[in-house]
Amino acid sequence: MRVAISCLVLAMAILVSRVVWAQIPPTAAELQAYKGLHAAVAVQDMTALARLIKNGAEVNAVDGNGRTPLMIAAYNRDRPALRMLVRGGGNLNALDHQQYDVVTIASVIDDAAMVELAISLGADAKLITSPYEGTALIAAAHLGHAAVVRALIAGGAPLDHVNNLQWTALIESIVLGDGGPRHVATLRALVEAGADVNLADGEGTTPLSLARVRGYTEMVEILLAAGAKP
């Protein structure tokens, strides 16, 4: 019982802290103040975008929060703009001031198609991102974005990376999930891909124990079938 209370309290604390440390999309004021490539991407003006790139505009310019035009394209789910910026020399692996990249941005907003496109164009699914020193896979697992998780796995994302909270993607799908269909599908995708079902958290609590404490029966069954131990 003590372990259960400790884990639940920690999970709640992390959820609250992530309100502060979440990705920060551009505000209305920032969008209005944008110039050059940032402005062209923000309003999805492909003609202006092509002209600016052709005329030598800095494709990797950043706004006040370190966001590149590519990141704005990701927030906008604008795949044509992403392609054009990459062809013009855009760096898909740049990080903003919160240490987020294009792939993690797309993962958090549940845009599997953007994730797949970015990886196909050279984005690194192994990149360490966020203030939690995690990965896009951990972020997607936390949110139960199963299609994104599968896209990241196909793109070579590290299955067992441990962030500075001492959690893996598999553990986050449990402790920050709700045990519902999306998080169950996420856990199943990670297990089927070969994620370590016995890699414990920083307190030595295994994924199986974490799922049992929360009463996530379907997750428990998946973990047991994969050889998980208490």
Biotite code that builds the C-alpha atoms (Angstrom):
import biotite.structure as struc

atoms = struc.array([
    struc.Atom([0.000, 0.000, 0.000], chain_id="A", res_id=1, res_name="MET", atom_name="CA", element="C"),
    struc.Atom([2.852, 2.377, 0.847], chain_id="A", res_id=2, res_name="ARG", atom_name="CA", element="C"),
    struc.Atom([4.416, 1.759, -2.585], chain_id="A", res_id=3, res_name="VAL", atom_name="CA", element="C"),
    struc.Atom([1.053, 2.368, -4.253], chain_id="A", res_id=4, res_name="ALA", atom_name="CA", element="C"),
    struc.Atom([0.544, 5.698, -2.497], chain_id="A", res_id=5, res_name="ILE", atom_name="CA", element="C"),
    struc.Atom([4.114, 6.774, -3.226], chain_id="A", res_id=6, res_name="SER", atom_name="CA", element="C"),
    struc.Atom([3.805, 6.009, -6.935], chain_id="A", res_id=7, res_name="CYS", atom_name="CA", element="C"),
    struc.Atom([0.413, 7.697, -7.282], chain_id="A", res_id=8, res_name="LEU", atom_name="CA", element="C"),
    struc.Atom([1.588, 10.836, -5.494], chain_id="A", res_id=9, res_name="VAL", atom_name="CA", element="C"),
    struc.Atom([4.682, 10.987, -7.698], chain_id="A", res_id=10, res_name="LEU", atom_name="CA", element="C"),
    struc.Atom([2.632, 10.537, -10.849], chain_id="A", res_id=11, res_name="ALA", atom_name="CA", element="C"),
    struc.Atom([0.300, 13.370, -9.819], chain_id="A", res_id=12, res_name="MET", atom_name="CA", element="C"),
    struc.Atom([3.252, 15.624, -9.049], chain_id="A", res_id=13, res_name="ALA", atom_name="CA", element="C"),
    struc.Atom([4.780, 14.927, -12.454], chain_id="A", res_id=14, res_name="ILE", atom_name="CA", element="C"),
    struc.Atom([1.511, 15.648, -14.226], chain_id="A", res_id=15, res_name="LEU", atom_name="CA", element="C"),
    struc.Atom([1.272, 19.006, -12.468], chain_id="A", res_id=16, res_name="VAL", atom_name="CA", element="C"),
    struc.Atom([4.898, 19.872, -13.226], chain_id="A", res_id=17, res_name="SER", atom_name="CA", element="C"),
    struc.Atom([4.438, 19.002, -16.890], chain_id="A", res_id=18, res_name="ARG", atom_name="CA", element="C"),
    struc.Atom([1.889, 21.776, -17.199], chain_id="A", res_id=19, res_name="VAL", atom_name="CA", element="C"),
    struc.Atom([4.860, 24.076, -16.638], chain_id="A", res_id=20, res_name="VAL", atom_name="CA", element="C"),
    struc.Atom([7.370, 22.106, -18.690], chain_id="A", res_id=21, res_name="TRP", atom_name="CA", element="C"),
    struc.Atom([5.139, 21.164, -21.628], chain_id="A", res_id=22, res_name="ALA", atom_name="CA", element="C"),
    struc.Atom([5.839, 22.270, -25.158], chain_id="A", res_id=23, res_name="GLN", atom_name="CA", element="C"),
    struc.Atom([4.999, 25.896, -25.808], chain_id="A", res_id=24, res_name="ILE", atom_name="CA", element="C"),
    struc.Atom([3.339, 26.566, -29.164], chain_id="A", res_id=25, res_name="PRO", atom_name="CA", element="C"),
    struc.Atom([3.551, 30.134, -30.446], chain_id="A", res_id=26, res_name="PRO", atom_name="CA", element="C"),
    struc.Atom([1.051, 32.514, -28.887], chain_id="A", res_id=27, res_name="THR", atom_name="CA", element="C"),
    struc.Atom([-1.323, 34.691, -30.905], chain_id="A", res_id=28, res_name="ALA", atom_name="CA", element="C"),
    struc.Atom([0.930, 37.674, -30.201], chain_id="A", res_id=29, res_name="ALA", atom_name="CA", element="C"),
    struc.Atom([4.007, 35.805, -31.422], chain_id="A", res_id=30, res_name="GLU", atom_name="CA", element="C"),
    struc.Atom([2.224, 34.674, -34.571], chain_id="A", res_id=31, res_name="LEU", atom_name="CA", element="C"),
    struc.Atom([1.184, 38.228, -35.326], chain_id="A", res_id=32, res_name="GLN", atom_name="CA", element="C"),
    struc.Atom([4.724, 39.514, -34.807], chain_id="A", res_id=33, res_name="ALA", atom_name="CA", element="C"),
    struc.Atom([6.390, 36.873, -36.983], chain_id="A", res_id=34, res_name="TYR", atom_name="CA", element="C"),
    struc.Atom([8.298, 37.990, -40.057], chain_id="A", res_id=35, res_name="LYS", atom_name="CA", element="C"),
    struc.Atom([10.065, 36.196, -42.871], chain_id="A", res_id=36, res_name="GLY", atom_name="CA", element="C"),
    struc.Atom([9.982, 32.411, -42.918], chain_id="A", res_id=37, res_name="LEU", atom_name="CA", element="C"),
    struc.Atom([8.229, 32.140, -39.563], chain_id="A", res_id=38, res_name="HIS", atom_name="CA", element="C"),
    struc.Atom([5.401, 34.329, -40.866], chain_id="A", res_id=39, res_name="ALA", atom_name="CA", element="C"),
    struc.Atom([5.131, 32.464, -44.174], chain_id="A", res_id=40, res_name="ALA", atom_name="CA", element="C"),
    struc.Atom([4.895, 29.104, -42.394], chain_id="A", res_id=41, res_name="VAL", atom_name="CA", element="C"),
    struc.Atom([2.477, 30.430, -39.778], chain_id="A", res_id=42, res_name="ALA", atom_name="CA", element="C"),
    struc.Atom([-0.032, 31.560, -42.426], chain_id="A", res_id=43, res_name="VAL", atom_name="CA", element="C"),
    struc.Atom([0.785, 28.609, -44.727], chain_id="A", res_id=44, res_name="GLN", atom_name="CA", element="C"),
    struc.Atom([1.825, 30.840, -47.627], chain_id="A", res_id=45, res_name="ASP", atom_name="CA", element="C"),
    struc.Atom([3.776, 28.393, -49.771], chain_id="A", res_id=46, res_name="MET", atom_name="CA", element="C"),
    struc.Atom([4.500, 30.975, -52.471], chain_id="A", res_id=47, res_name="THR", atom_name="CA", element="C"),
    struc.Atom([6.143, 33.329, -49.985], chain_id="A", res_id=48, res_name="ALA", atom_name="CA", element="C"),
    struc.Atom([7.928, 30.416, -48.350], chain_id="A", res_id=49, res_name="LEU", atom_name="CA", element="C"),
    struc.Atom([9.435, 29.271, -51.643], chain_id="A", res_id=50, res_name="ALA", atom_name="CA", element="C"),
    struc.Atom([10.473, 32.830, -52.543], chain_id="A", res_id=51, res_name="ARG", atom_name="CA", element="C"),
    struc.Atom([12.142, 33.446, -49.181], chain_id="A", res_id=52, res_name="LEU", atom_name="CA", element="C"),
    struc.Atom([14.092, 30.204, -49.332], chain_id="A", res_id=53, res_name="ILE", atom_name="CA", element="C"),
    struc.Atom([15.184, 30.905, -52.916], chain_id="A", res_id=54, res_name="LYS", atom_name="CA", element="C"),
    struc.Atom([16.358, 34.366, -51.867], chain_id="A", res_id=55, res_name="ASN", atom_name="CA", element="C"),
    struc.Atom([18.558, 32.984, -49.113], chain_id="A", res_id=56, res_name="GLY", atom_name="CA", element="C"),
    struc.Atom([16.471, 33.478, -45.967], chain_id="A", res_id=57, res_name="ALA", atom_name="CA", element="C"),
    struc.Atom([17.927, 31.722, -42.892], chain_id="A", res_id=58, res_name="GLU", atom_name="CA", element="C"),
    struc.Atom([15.967, 28.466, -42.841], chain_id="A", res_id=59, res_name="VAL", atom_name="CA", element="C"),
    struc.Atom([17.039, 27.674, -39.286], chain_id="A", res_id=60, res_name="ASN", atom_name="CA", element="C"),
    struc.Atom([16.266, 31.097, -37.810], chain_id="A", res_id=61, res_name="ALA", atom_name="CA", element="C"),
    struc.Atom([14.684, 30.981, -34.350], chain_id="A", res_id=62, res_name="VAL", atom_name="CA", element="C"),
    struc.Atom([12.017, 32.996, -32.591], chain_id="A", res_id=63, res_name="ASP", atom_name="CA", element="C"),
    struc.Atom([12.148, 34.124, -28.953], chain_id="A", res_id=64, res_name="GLY", atom_name="CA", element="C"),
    struc.Atom([11.517, 30.589, -27.710], chain_id="A", res_id=65, res_name="ASN", atom_name="CA", element="C"),
    struc.Atom([14.033, 28.965, -30.021], chain_id="A", res_id=66, res_name="GLY", atom_name="CA", element="C"),
    struc.Atom([11.412, 27.669, -32.443], chain_id="A", res_id=67, res_name="ARG", atom_name="CA", element="C"),
    struc.Atom([12.527, 27.221, -36.044], chain_id="A", res_id=68, res_name="THR", atom_name="CA", element="C"),
    struc.Atom([10.187, 27.504, -39.043], chain_id="A", res_id=69, res_name="PRO", atom_name="CA", element="C"),
    struc.Atom([10.225, 23.689, -39.170], chain_id="A", res_id=70, res_name="LEU", atom_name="CA", element="C"),
    struc.Atom([8.799, 23.581, -35.653], chain_id="A", res_id=71, res_name="MET", atom_name="CA", element="C"),
    struc.Atom([6.003, 25.953, -36.655], chain_id="A", res_id=72, res_name="ILE", atom_name="CA", element="C"),
    struc.Atom([5.251, 23.651, -39.588], chain_id="A", res_id=73, res_name="ALA", atom_name="CA", element="C"),
    struc.Atom([5.044, 20.746, -37.133], chain_id="A", res_id=74, res_name="ALA", atom_name="CA", element="C"),
    struc.Atom([2.654, 22.630, -34.856], chain_id="A", res_id=75, res_name="TYR", atom_name="CA", element="C"),
    struc.Atom([0.549, 23.449, -37.940], chain_id="A", res_id=76, res_name="ASN", atom_name="CA", element="C"),
    struc.Atom([0.616, 19.819, -39.168], chain_id="A", res_id=77, res_name="ARG", atom_name="CA", element="C"),
    struc.Atom([1.859, 21.326, -42.436], chain_id="A", res_id=78, res_name="ASP", atom_name="CA", element="C"),
    struc.Atom([3.712, 18.568, -44.272], chain_id="A", res_id=79, res_name="ARG", atom_name="CA", element="C"),
    struc.Atom([4.276, 20.461, -47.552], chain_id="A", res_id=80, res_name="PRO", atom_name="CA", element="C"),
    struc.Atom([5.968, 23.295, -45.650], chain_id="A", res_id=81, res_name="ALA", atom_name="CA", element="C"),
    struc.Atom([8.090, 20.792, -43.753], chain_id="A", res_id=82, res_name="LEU", atom_name="CA", element="C"),
    struc.Atom([9.259, 19.199, -47.000], chain_id="A", res_id=83, res_name="ARG", atom_name="CA", element="C"),
    struc.Atom([10.097, 22.557, -48.559], chain_id="A", res_id=84, res_name="MET", atom_name="CA", element="C"),
    struc.Atom([12.035, 23.735, -45.510], chain_id="A", res_id=85, res_name="LEU", atom_name="CA", element="C"),
    struc.Atom([14.034, 20.512, -45.338], chain_id="A", res_id=86, res_name="VAL", atom_name="CA", element="C"),
    struc.Atom([14.894, 20.781, -49.031], chain_id="A", res_id=87, res_name="ARG", atom_name="CA", element="C"),
    struc.Atom([16.077, 24.308, -48.271], chain_id="A", res_id=88, res_name="GLY", atom_name="CA", element="C"),
    struc.Atom([18.435, 23.113, -45.540], chain_id="A", res_id=89, res_name="GLY", atom_name="CA", element="C"),
    struc.Atom([16.203, 23.053, -42.466], chain_id="A", res_id=90, res_name="GLY", atom_name="CA", element="C"),
    struc.Atom([17.567, 21.150, -39.469], chain_id="A", res_id=91, res_name="ASN", atom_name="CA", element="C"),
    struc.Atom([14.979, 18.647, -38.258], chain_id="A", res_id=92, res_name="LEU", atom_name="CA", element="C"),
    struc.Atom([17.015, 17.897, -35.141], chain_id="A", res_id=93, res_name="ASN", atom_name="CA", element="C"),
    struc.Atom([17.220, 21.437, -33.755], chain_id="A", res_id=94, res_name="ALA", atom_name="CA", element="C"),
    struc.Atom([15.902, 21.935, -30.214], chain_id="A", res_id=95, res_name="LEU", atom_name="CA", element="C"),
    struc.Atom([13.870, 24.850, -28.888], chain_id="A", res_id=96, res_name="ASP", atom_name="CA", element="C"),
    struc.Atom([14.404, 26.424, -25.465], chain_id="A", res_id=97, res_name="HIS", atom_name="CA", element="C"),
    struc.Atom([12.429, 23.617, -23.783], chain_id="A", res_id=98, res_name="GLN", atom_name="CA", element="C"),
    struc.Atom([14.595, 21.071, -25.620], chain_id="A", res_id=99, res_name="GLN", atom_name="CA", element="C"),
    struc.Atom([11.858, 19.879, -27.975], chain_id="A", res_id=100, res_name="TYR", atom_name="CA", element="C"),
    struc.Atom([12.429, 18.950, -31.605], chain_id="A", res_id=101, res_name="ASP", atom_name="CA", element="C"),
    struc.Atom([10.120, 18.537, -34.585], chain_id="A", res_id=102, res_name="VAL", atom_name="CA", element="C"),
    struc.Atom([9.519, 14.820, -33.964], chain_id="A", res_id=103, res_name="VAL", atom_name="CA", element="C"),
    struc.Atom([8.652, 15.297, -30.299], chain_id="A", res_id=104, res_name="THR", atom_name="CA", element="C"),
    struc.Atom([6.350, 18.211, -31.146], chain_id="A", res_id=105, res_name="ILE", atom_name="CA", element="C"),
    struc.Atom([4.549, 16.064, -33.702], chain_id="A", res_id=106, res_name="ALA", atom_name="CA", element="C"),
    struc.Atom([4.427, 13.145, -31.269], chain_id="A", res_id=107, res_name="SER", atom_name="CA", element="C"),
    struc.Atom([2.795, 15.199, -28.522], chain_id="A", res_id=108, res_name="VAL", atom_name="CA", element="C"),
    struc.Atom([0.082, 16.539, -30.841], chain_id="A", res_id=109, res_name="ILE", atom_name="CA", element="C"),
    struc.Atom([-0.552, 12.960, -32.046], chain_id="A", res_id=110, res_name="ASP", atom_name="CA", element="C"),
    struc.Atom([0.462, 13.496, -35.670], chain_id="A", res_id=111, res_name="ASP", atom_name="CA", element="C"),
    struc.Atom([1.803, 10.100, -36.750], chain_id="A", res_id=112, res_name="ALA", atom_name="CA", element="C"),
    struc.Atom([1.959, 11.136, -40.407], chain_id="A", res_id=113, res_name="ALA", atom_name="CA", element="C"),
    struc.Atom([4.222, 14.081, -39.539], chain_id="A", res_id=114, res_name="MET", atom_name="CA", element="C"),
    struc.Atom([6.405, 11.836, -37.398], chain_id="A", res_id=115, res_name="VAL", atom_name="CA", element="C"),
    struc.Atom([6.805, 9.369, -40.257], chain_id="A", res_id=116, res_name="GLU", atom_name="CA", element="C"),
    struc.Atom([7.566, 12.131, -42.740], chain_id="A", res_id=117, res_name="LEU", atom_name="CA", element="C"),
    struc.Atom([10.118, 13.837, -40.502], chain_id="A", res_id=118, res_name="ALA", atom_name="CA", element="C"),
    struc.Atom([11.950, 10.565, -39.865], chain_id="A", res_id=119, res_name="ILE", atom_name="CA", element="C"),
    struc.Atom([11.946, 9.736, -43.578], chain_id="A", res_id=120, res_name="SER", atom_name="CA", element="C"),
    struc.Atom([13.550, 13.132, -44.223], chain_id="A", res_id=121, res_name="LEU", atom_name="CA", element="C"),
    struc.Atom([16.318, 12.621, -41.680], chain_id="A", res_id=122, res_name="GLY", atom_name="CA", element="C"),
    struc.Atom([14.923, 13.407, -38.238], chain_id="A", res_id=123, res_name="ALA", atom_name="CA", element="C"),
    struc.Atom([16.567, 11.354, -35.490], chain_id="A", res_id=124, res_name="ASP", atom_name="CA", element="C"),
    struc.Atom([14.052, 9.330, -33.466], chain_id="A", res_id=125, res_name="ALA", atom_name="CA", element="C"),
    struc.Atom([16.833, 8.622, -30.947], chain_id="A", res_id=126, res_name="LYS", atom_name="CA", element="C"),
    struc.Atom([17.255, 12.277, -30.014], chain_id="A", res_id=127, res_name="LEU", atom_name="CA", element="C"),
    struc.Atom([17.208, 13.136, -26.282], chain_id="A", res_id=128, res_name="ILE", atom_name="CA", element="C"),
    struc.Atom([14.555, 15.787, -25.808], chain_id="A", res_id=129, res_name="THR", atom_name="CA", element="C"),
    struc.Atom([12.572, 17.730, -23.186], chain_id="A", res_id=130, res_name="SER", atom_name="CA", element="C"),
    struc.Atom([13.625, 18.931, -19.719], chain_id="A", res_id=131, res_name="PRO", atom_name="CA", element="C"),
    struc.Atom([13.138, 15.306, -18.608], chain_id="A", res_id=132, res_name="TYR", atom_name="CA", element="C"),
    struc.Atom([15.975, 14.074, -20.851], chain_id="A", res_id=133, res_name="GLU", atom_name="CA", element="C"),
    struc.Atom([13.546, 11.720, -22.492], chain_id="A", res_id=134, res_name="GLY", atom_name="CA", element="C"),
    struc.Atom([12.624, 10.878, -26.072], chain_id="A", res_id=135, res_name="THR", atom_name="CA", element="C"),
    struc.Atom([9.712, 11.405, -28.414], chain_id="A", res_id=136, res_name="ALA", atom_name="CA", element="C"),
    struc.Atom([8.773, 7.786, -27.713], chain_id="A", res_id=137, res_name="LEU", atom_name="CA", element="C"),
    struc.Atom([8.467, 8.438, -23.983], chain_id="A", res_id=138, res_name="ILE", atom_name="CA", element="C"),
    struc.Atom([6.335, 11.530, -24.641], chain_id="A", res_id=139, res_name="ALA", atom_name="CA", element="C"),
    struc.Atom([4.028, 9.613, -26.987], chain_id="A", res_id=140, res_name="ALA", atom_name="CA", element="C"),
    struc.Atom([3.738, 6.664, -24.586], chain_id="A", res_id=141, res_name="ALA", atom_name="CA", element="C"),
    struc.Atom([2.850, 8.996, -21.721], chain_id="A", res_id=142, res_name="HIS", atom_name="CA", element="C"),
    struc.Atom([-0.054, 10.376, -23.783], chain_id="A", res_id=143, res_name="LEU", atom_name="CA", element="C"),
    struc.Atom([-1.221, 7.036, -25.176], chain_id="A", res_id=144, res_name="GLY", atom_name="CA", element="C"),
    struc.Atom([-0.577, 7.991, -28.788], chain_id="A", res_id=145, res_name="HIS", atom_name="CA", element="C"),
    struc.Atom([-0.292, 4.425, -30.009], chain_id="A", res_id=146, res_name="ALA", atom_name="CA", element="C"),
    struc.Atom([-0.007, 5.170, -33.745], chain_id="A", res_id=147, res_name="ALA", atom_name="CA", element="C"),
    struc.Atom([2.813, 7.618, -33.040], chain_id="A", res_id=148, res_name="VAL", atom_name="CA", element="C"),
    struc.Atom([4.502, 5.053, -30.801], chain_id="A", res_id=149, res_name="VAL", atom_name="CA", element="C"),
    struc.Atom([4.426, 2.520, -33.643], chain_id="A", res_id=150, res_name="ARG", atom_name="CA", element="C"),
    struc.Atom([5.829, 5.093, -36.078], chain_id="A", res_id=151, res_name="ALA", atom_name="CA", element="C"),
    struc.Atom([8.663, 5.952, -33.697], chain_id="A", res_id=152, res_name="LEU", atom_name="CA", element="C"),
    struc.Atom([9.462, 2.287, -33.107], chain_id="A", res_id=153, res_name="ILE", atom_name="CA", element="C"),
    struc.Atom([9.632, 1.754, -36.880], chain_id="A", res_id=154, res_name="ALA", atom_name="CA", element="C"),
    struc.Atom([11.931, 4.769, -37.040], chain_id="A", res_id=155, res_name="GLY", atom_name="CA", element="C"),
    struc.Atom([14.405, 3.275, -34.583], chain_id="A", res_id=156, res_name="GLY", atom_name="CA", element="C"),
    struc.Atom([13.457, 5.048, -31.366], chain_id="A", res_id=157, res_name="ALA", atom_name="CA", element="C"),
    struc.Atom([15.251, 3.574, -28.314], chain_id="A", res_id=158, res_name="PRO", atom_name="CA", element="C"),
    struc.Atom([12.791, 1.293, -26.539], chain_id="A", res_id=159, res_name="LEU", atom_name="CA", element="C"),
    struc.Atom([14.385, 1.288, -23.104], chain_id="A", res_id=160, res_name="ASP", atom_name="CA", element="C"),
    struc.Atom([15.735, 4.810, -22.692], chain_id="A", res_id=161, res_name="HIS", atom_name="CA", element="C"),
    struc.Atom([15.395, 5.952, -19.074], chain_id="A", res_id=162, res_name="VAL", atom_name="CA", element="C"),
    struc.Atom([14.620, 9.635, -18.517], chain_id="A", res_id=163, res_name="ASN", atom_name="CA", element="C"),
    struc.Atom([15.638, 11.705, -15.501], chain_id="A", res_id=164, res_name="ASN", atom_name="CA", element="C"),
    struc.Atom([12.470, 10.604, -13.697], chain_id="A", res_id=165, res_name="LEU", atom_name="CA", element="C"),
    struc.Atom([13.866, 7.067, -13.965], chain_id="A", res_id=166, res_name="GLN", atom_name="CA", element="C"),
    struc.Atom([11.013, 5.989, -16.232], chain_id="A", res_id=167, res_name="TRP", atom_name="CA", element="C"),
    struc.Atom([10.983, 4.258, -19.614], chain_id="A", res_id=168, res_name="THR", atom_name="CA", element="C"),
    struc.Atom([8.326, 4.654, -22.300], chain_id="A", res_id=169, res_name="ALA", atom_name="CA", element="C"),
    struc.Atom([6.755, 1.411, -21.097], chain_id="A", res_id=170, res_name="LEU", atom_name="CA", element="C"),
    struc.Atom([6.609, 2.626, -17.504], chain_id="A", res_id=171, res_name="ILE", atom_name="CA", element="C"),
    struc.Atom([5.161, 5.995, -18.537], chain_id="A", res_id=172, res_name="GLU", atom_name="CA", element="C"),
    struc.Atom([2.381, 4.248, -20.450], chain_id="A", res_id=173, res_name="SER", atom_name="CA", element="C"),
    struc.Atom([1.395, 2.760, -17.096], chain_id="A", res_id=174, res_name="ILE", atom_name="CA", element="C"),
    struc.Atom([2.078, 5.406, -14.453], chain_id="A", res_id=175, res_name="VAL", atom_name="CA", element="C"),
    struc.Atom([0.938, 8.392, -16.523], chain_id="A", res_id=176, res_name="LEU", atom_name="CA", element="C"),
    struc.Atom([-1.745, 6.516, -18.441], chain_id="A", res_id=177, res_name="GLY", atom_name="CA", element="C"),
    struc.Atom([-5.329, 5.728, -17.517], chain_id="A", res_id=178, res_name="ASP", atom_name="CA", element="C"),
    struc.Atom([-5.343, 2.009, -18.270], chain_id="A", res_id=179, res_name="GLY", atom_name="CA", element="C"),
    struc.Atom([-7.748, 2.622, -21.139], chain_id="A", res_id=180, res_name="GLY", atom_name="CA", element="C"),
    struc.Atom([-7.621, 1.433, -24.775], chain_id="A", res_id=181, res_name="PRO", atom_name="CA", element="C"),
    struc.Atom([-5.083, 4.018, -25.983], chain_id="A", res_id=182, res_name="ARG", atom_name="CA", element="C"),
    struc.Atom([-2.561, 3.292, -23.263], chain_id="A", res_id=183, res_name="HIS", atom_name="CA", element="C"),
    struc.Atom([-3.156, -0.449, -23.501], chain_id="A", res_id=184, res_name="VAL", atom_name="CA", element="C"),
    struc.Atom([-2.460, -0.293, -27.250], chain_id="A", res_id=185, res_name="ALA", atom_name="CA", element="C"),
    struc.Atom([0.659, 1.740, -26.511], chain_id="A", res_id=186, res_name="THR", atom_name="CA", element="C"),
    struc.Atom([1.910, -0.796, -23.972], chain_id="A", res_id=187, res_name="LEU", atom_name="CA", element="C"),
    struc.Atom([1.189, -3.659, -26.356], chain_id="A", res_id=188, res_name="ARG", atom_name="CA", element="C"),
    struc.Atom([3.134, -1.962, -29.167], chain_id="A", res_id=189, res_name="ALA", atom_name="CA", element="C"),
    struc.Atom([6.142, -1.462, -26.887], chain_id="A", res_id=190, res_name="LEU", atom_name="CA", element="C"),
    struc.Atom([6.033, -5.038, -25.614], chain_id="A", res_id=191, res_name="VAL", atom_name="CA", element="C"),
    struc.Atom([5.686, -6.495, -29.105], chain_id="A", res_id=192, res_name="GLU", atom_name="CA", element="C"),
    struc.Atom([8.650, -4.394, -30.243], chain_id="A", res_id=193, res_name="ALA", atom_name="CA", element="C"),
    struc.Atom([10.808, -5.905, -27.480], chain_id="A", res_id=194, res_name="GLY", atom_name="CA", element="C"),
    struc.Atom([10.789, -3.290, -24.727], chain_id="A", res_id=195, res_name="ALA", atom_name="CA", element="C"),
    struc.Atom([12.161, -4.637, -21.438], chain_id="A", res_id=196, res_name="ASP", atom_name="CA", element="C"),
    struc.Atom([9.118, -5.601, -19.355], chain_id="A", res_id=197, res_name="VAL", atom_name="CA", element="C"),
    struc.Atom([11.244, -6.050, -16.235], chain_id="A", res_id=198, res_name="ASN", atom_name="CA", element="C"),
    struc.Atom([13.144, -2.772, -16.238], chain_id="A", res_id=199, res_name="LEU", atom_name="CA", element="C"),
    struc.Atom([12.108, -1.188, -12.922], chain_id="A", res_id=200, res_name="ALA", atom_name="CA", element="C"),
    struc.Atom([11.659, 2.468, -12.033], chain_id="A", res_id=201, res_name="ASP", atom_name="CA", element="C"),
    struc.Atom([13.988, 4.446, -9.778], chain_id="A", res_id=202, res_name="GLY", atom_name="CA", element="C"),
    struc.Atom([12.381, 2.945, -6.660], chain_id="A", res_id=203, res_name="GLU", atom_name="CA", element="C"),
    struc.Atom([12.878, -0.600, -7.923], chain_id="A", res_id=204, res_name="GLY", atom_name="CA", element="C"),
    struc.Atom([9.188, -1.107, -8.716], chain_id="A", res_id=205, res_name="THR", atom_name="CA", element="C"),
    struc.Atom([8.598, -3.238, -11.802], chain_id="A", res_id=206, res_name="THR", atom_name="CA", element="C"),
    struc.Atom([6.121, -2.448, -14.587], chain_id="A", res_id=207, res_name="PRO", atom_name="CA", element="C"),
    struc.Atom([4.009, -5.437, -13.509], chain_id="A", res_id=208, res_name="LEU", atom_name="CA", element="C"),
    struc.Atom([3.756, -4.144, -9.958], chain_id="A", res_id=209, res_name="SER", atom_name="CA", element="C"),
    struc.Atom([2.932, -0.647, -11.192], chain_id="A", res_id=210, res_name="LEU", atom_name="CA", element="C"),
    struc.Atom([0.111, -1.990, -13.365], chain_id="A", res_id=211, res_name="ALA", atom_name="CA", element="C"),
    struc.Atom([-1.245, -4.219, -10.586], chain_id="A", res_id=212, res_name="ARG", atom_name="CA", element="C"),
    struc.Atom([-1.294, -1.371, -8.063], chain_id="A", res_id=213, res_name="VAL", atom_name="CA", element="C"),
    struc.Atom([-3.446, 0.656, -10.436], chain_id="A", res_id=214, res_name="ARG", atom_name="CA", element="C"),
    struc.Atom([-5.792, -2.205, -11.241], chain_id="A", res_id=215, res_name="GLY", atom_name="CA", element="C"),
    struc.Atom([-4.926, -2.135, -14.946], chain_id="A", res_id=216, res_name="TYR", atom_name="CA", element="C"),
    struc.Atom([-5.944, -5.739, -15.598], chain_id="A", res_id=217, res_name="THR", atom_name="CA", element="C"),
    struc.Atom([-5.384, -5.782, -19.357], chain_id="A", res_id=218, res_name="GLU", atom_name="CA", element="C"),
    struc.Atom([-1.928, -4.307, -18.972], chain_id="A", res_id=219, res_name="MET", atom_name="CA", element="C"),
    struc.Atom([-1.121, -6.907, -16.313], chain_id="A", res_id=220, res_name="VAL", atom_name="CA", element="C"),
    struc.Atom([-2.134, -9.669, -18.727], chain_id="A", res_id=221, res_name="GLU", atom_name="CA", element="C"),
    struc.Atom([0.033, -8.270, -21.508], chain_id="A", res_id=222, res_name="ILE", atom_name="CA", element="C"),
    struc.Atom([3.023, -7.963, -19.200], chain_id="A", res_id=223, res_name="LEU", atom_name="CA", element="C"),
    struc.Atom([2.597, -11.468, -17.770], chain_id="A", res_id=224, res_name="LEU", atom_name="CA", element="C"),
    struc.Atom([2.350, -12.972, -21.245], chain_id="A", res_id=225, res_name="ALA", atom_name="CA", element="C"),
    struc.Atom([5.661, -11.249, -22.089], chain_id="A", res_id=226, res_name="ALA", atom_name="CA", element="C"),
    struc.Atom([7.412, -12.724, -19.055], chain_id="A", res_id=227, res_name="GLY", atom_name="CA", element="C"),
    struc.Atom([7.136, -9.830, -16.633], chain_id="A", res_id=228, res_name="ALA", atom_name="CA", element="C"),
    struc.Atom([8.024, -10.475, -13.016], chain_id="A", res_id=229, res_name="LYS", atom_name="CA", element="C"),
    struc.Atom([6.702, -8.773, -9.842], chain_id="A", res_id=230, res_name="PRO", atom_name="CA", element="C"),
])
